[in-house]
Amino acid sequence: AGFAGAGRKTLASTALTKDTTNDLIKLTFSDVTWSAINAGTIRYAVIIVEGTTDADSLIVAVIDINPSAGIVTDGNDWVFRCGTNGAIAYKAA
């Protein structure tokens, strides 16, 4: 997946869940692994709905992984985990 690289991965086992008790809608998915990544510092994860080009792809969320410094990759696997509260939670106003 992806245009011009950028380390894109496809989310698997995606689910939208409605939490009526807390008035939330949550997006969850399976862990995403970049194997043996050595690509400098990771600061953000971006979730998109991919179109036919970058220009027509819809940005769903930009997640700041480590606000103070990012995460330095060193050739080991890096895993993006979705917590039990979801990667994205939308609360009704």
PyMOL commands that set and color helices and strands:
alter all, ss='L'
color gray80, all
select strands_A, chain A and resi 15-19+24-28+32-34+41-42+44-49+58-64+71-72+78-80+88-91
alter strands_A, ss='S'
color yellow, strands_A
deselect
rebuild
show_as cartoon
